């Protein structure tokens, strides 16, 4: 069995046990709390805590496993899918600055914009620019997209995402350390403050075509309801 394990699983049971032991070490847990400093993905906790199951020879990924498997979008990904009797085409465009030059080629024929901001990244910097805060960069980009004349009447759905991670980080990493104008004390006040910043970025746009949601993308029930509402809005405007 041991030889078969080496051939067919990611790790031997001994290595898997050792990894889990390291993960449970208090020093490693403290390091995970500071993961933004080393650009460690939030989903690492999920997979490390489920390693014994994932490392099984008969492992089959669940829908949640797939959702938690974070792969950053690079370039432009084109996805065609059906919903009811309608066919939709979704362009998923990478957020790296090198990818943004490709956005202008996608400006024509857009029926709706889905814009995601990972609000949990308030304490992180850009990969390609360590002097720029990720949240501030997202808000600046949102303002640029919002003010694009071709999108004047295009419905814009803004997802203030990763509220679950945001709630977890906030007591450990104060928001005011990165946004000095924030004076609140609760998670709700922090969420309201970030939404107010987003609304400032959208101030030059017709408010009737703006839809803002506070989301946890891995909450499939919540996202199903939100997307159903969003597509109904898109279809009614078409």
N, C-alpha and C positions, 0 to 999 in steps of 0.2 A: 504493500500500500504506500509506503514511504516513497518508493521510486516512482510510482504512478503519480503521487502528489507533486513531486518535483517537475514532472513533465506536463501536467495538466492544470495546475493551479498557479496563481501568481506567486505565492510563497509557500514554503513548507510550513507545517503547523508550528514548528519551533520559531521560525522567523516571524510568523503572524503573532504568536504569543509575545515575543520580544518587542514588536512594534507597539502592541497594545499596552505593554508594561511601561514603555517609554512615554506613551501618550498620557497615561494616568499620573505620571510623575508631577508633583506640584510645581516644579520649576518650568516644565513644559507647558502646563496650564497657564502659568503666569505669562509665559512668552506668547501663548495664543491670544491672551487679552490685549497684547501689543502688536497683533498681527498686521495692523495697518503700516507699521514701521518697516516690515519686511515683505510687504505685498503678498501675504499669504491669503489665499482665497477663503471666504467664509464657509464654503461647503466642505472644507477639509475636515472639520469637526464631525460632520455627518458620516463621512466615509470611514474615518478612523474609529468612530464609535460602533460602526457596523461591520468592521473588518472581518470578524469571525464568520459572519454570514456571507459576505461578499467573496471570501476566499474558499468557499465550498466548491467542490467539483461540479455539483449540479446547480450552481447559482444561475438564476435567470433574473435579470434586472426588472424591478417593478416600475410602474409609471413614476413613482416618486424618486427612485434611483436615477432615472433618466432626466427628470427635471433638475435634480441636484447636480448633475454632471455639467459643470460650467465650462463652456468653450467660447472664448471671445470671438465676436464676429470680425472677420477680416475682409476688407473689400466690400462687395455688394453681393448679397445672397438673394436669389429670386425664388420665391415659393408660390406655387399655384395650388389653391385648395377650393373645395366646394362647401357651401353652407346652405342647406335647403336646396333650392333650385337655382342658386346663383353661384357663379365662379368668381373667385377673388384672386388677385395677384398682389403679393406682398413683397416689397423690397426691404430687406433688412440690411441696413448700411452701417458699417463699422464706425465706431466713435473715435478711433485714433485720428489725429490731425492729418496724417498722410492720406487717410481715406476720405476726408471731407472735401477734397478737391473733386471727387467723383460725384458729389451730391448735385451739382449744377446740371449734370446730364439727366437727372431724374425729375426735374422740376415740372415737366409738362404732363398733363393728364392725370394729376394726382387728385383723388377723391377725398382723401383724409390723411392726416398725419398722426402717427402714434409716437409720442416722445417720452422716453423713459429716463428718469433721474434716480440714480441710486443714492438716496439721501443718507444712507449709512456711511458714505464715503466722505463725509464732512471733514474728516481728519486725515485724508489721504491726498497725495499729490499725483500729478500726471506721470505716467511711465516715461513719456518722451520729454517732459519738462518738469523737473523736480522743484521748480520754483512756483508752480501754479497749482492751486488747490482744485481738486476734482469737482467738488460741488460748485465752486465759483465758475469754473470753466463750463460746466453744464448749463448754468443759468445764463452765461454770456451767449452760449450757442443757441439756447432757447430764444433769447431776445433776437438774435440774428435771423433765425428761421421765422419767427413770428412777424418780423418786419419785412420779409420778402414779399414784394408786390404780387407775385404770381399766386401767393397763398392767402391773399386778402380775405377771400370768402370760403377758404377751405376749412372744414371742421378739424380742430386740433384736440387730440385726446392726450392729456398729460398724466403720466403715471408717476407719482411720488412713491417710488418702490423701495423695497427692503425695510419696511417699517418694523418688521420683527427683529432684524439685526440692529436697527436704529435704537429700539427700546432696550436691547441688551447692552449696547455700547454706552449709551448716554450716562448712566451712573458712574461708569469707569473713566470715560473720556468726556469731560464737560464741553458742551457746544460753544460756550463763551470763550473757550481757549482758541477757537478758530473763527468765530463770528462775534467780535467784541461788542457789537450793538445789541446782542441778545441779552435780555435781563430776566428771562423767565426761570422757573424752578421745576416745572413738571414736564413730563413727556408730552402731554397734550399741548402745553404752551410752546414747546420746542417744535412740534409738528405744525402748529398754527403759524409760527414764525417763519419756518421754511416755506410753507405755502404762500405766505405774504411776499417773500422774496421772489417766488415763481410768478406770482401775479404782477409784480413790478416789471418783470421781464416781458410780460404779456400786455403791458399797459397800453401799447399803441395799437392793439388789435381789437376788432369787434368782439366784445365779450359774449355775444350770443353764440359764437361758434367755438367757444372754449369749454372743455369738459375736463375737470381735474378730479383724479381719484388717488386715494392713499391706499397703496396695495402691498400685498405680499404675494409675489408671483408663484410661490410654491403652494399657496392656498388655492387649489384647483376649483373648489366650490365658489369661492369669492370671484375668481377670475372668470369663471364661466358666466356668472351673472353680469359682470361688468362688460365683457366682450359681447354678450348677447344684446345688451342695451346699446353698446357702441355701434354694432352693425345695423341695428334698427334705425339709429340716427343717421348713419351713412346712407342707407337705402331710402329713407324718407326725404333726404336732401338731393338724391340723384335725379 
